Amino acid sequence: MSSIDIEKVKILVVGDSGVGKSSLVHLICHGQPILNTSYTIGASLDVKIHEYKEGTPAQKTCFVEFWDIGGSVNHANSRHIFYTALNGIILVHDLTNRKSHANLGKWLSEILQREQNNGSERHRTSVSEYDPEQFAGHHTPILVVGVKKDQLDTQRQNKLQSSSIAEECGADEINLNCTDAKHLAPGTTNAVKFSRFFDKVIERRYFPRDSMSQATSTQERRRISTSQNMKSLHAD
């Protein structure tokens, strides 16, 4: 099969500067930890060949493009040019840095607002503008990934809780150590979650009718979760 026959999807990988996005992308695409890392300026691109619905009659080979977006605040006004024509989003945070998790809402809001504005610079987003309600009707597949799990002691690893942003977006969540290839070895829970996420991105891009019922279910879960959170806040 020639490369012309292979479909492709674009996934944005975003999060604060230094959290470990490049290490994650390298592990996903090459199956091995990266030896030397450097800060990403602008964006870097890596590609993985993924078998959509592998082992079924619907199996299809696809290119998955990972756009690793630099998280420096110095480039906040220009990175919106990379937010166009996206098919999926991976939100990355450092498990040892709570602020990086708190900022995921800012990143997601920034992307979705720029996407709604067709990539323009209007309505610049700030952290204070984060609102879970804005995700209610959005169908872009999202995955939340916590990295540097190896830097947590055993007690903190056992106490890891579901991410609030993952619950609000109806997204799956993965916590891993990007310095150990075994964390994404074929057949592991993490590898299966990534594979399902890639399938969802491809399905939403090329088979939207097949994914509408799933999207409706996810949207309903988001609505219920948001409603419950609001009731909890009022009760407090």
Stockholm file with secondary structure:
# STOCKHOLM 1.0

chainA/1-236         MSSIDIEKVKILVVGDSGVGKSSLVHLICHGQPILNTSYTIGASLDVKIHEYKEGTPAQKTCFVEFWDIGGSVNHANSRHIFYTALNGIILVHDLTNRKSHANLGKWLSEILQREQNNGSERHRTSVSEYDPEQFAGHHTPILVVGVKKDQLDTQRQNKLQSSSIAEECGADEINLNCTDAKHLAPGTTNAVKFSRFFDKVIERRYFPRDSMSQATSTQERRRISTSQNMKSLHAD
#=GR chainA/1-236 SS CCGGGCEEEEEEEECSTTSSHHHHHHHHHHSSCCSSCCCCSSEEEEEEEEEETTTSTTCEEEEEEEEEECCCGGGTTTGGGGCTTCCEEEEEEETTCHHHHHTHHHHHHHHHHHHHTTTCSCSCCCGGGCCGGGGTTCCCCEEEEEECGGGSCHHHHHTCCCCHHHHHHTCEEEECCTTCGGGGCTTSHHHHHHHHHHHHHHHHHHCTTTTHHHHHHHHHHHHHHHHHHHHHHHHC
#=GC SS_cons         CCGGGCEEEEEEEECSTTSSHHHHHHHHHHSSCCSSCCCCSSEEEEEEEEEETTTSTTCEEEEEEEEEECCCGGGTTTGGGGCTTCCEEEEEEETTCHHHHHTHHHHHHHHHHHHHTTTCSCSCCCGGGCCGGGGTTCCCCEEEEEECGGGSCHHHHHTCCCCHHHHHHTCEEEECCTTCGGGGCTTSHHHHHHHHHHHHHHHHHHCTTTTHHHHHHHHHHHHHHHHHHHHHHHHC
//
